[in-house]
């Protein structure tokens, strides 16, 4: 079978888990994905089957955009809300209400661009 599937990957499973399930369900040996999503991330995962696996390098090179929800005022040891993350610091609600729009934009700007994951 040759083709491209667009899968809405839920949180709690790896991209490899999705590939394995597709491989078993469709009994297809050649299955690959065009970009890994963190196990705690949900979103679009492009799965290529059969001859379409030749498209993976082109899909990987394409521009991608990510949408995230941020919770201000908490610092964790992993810089995210992954299960098992330890909270290192937490701001009071009053301190968060005192933030200006410019301060919020400044804080979020550090999460835009090319970022190396921990």
Beta strands, then each sheet from edge to edge (+ up, - down):
strand 1: 3-9
strand 2: 31-33
strand 3: 43-49
strand 4: 74-76
strand 5: 87-90
sheet 1: 1+ 3- 2+
sheet 2: 4+ 5-
end
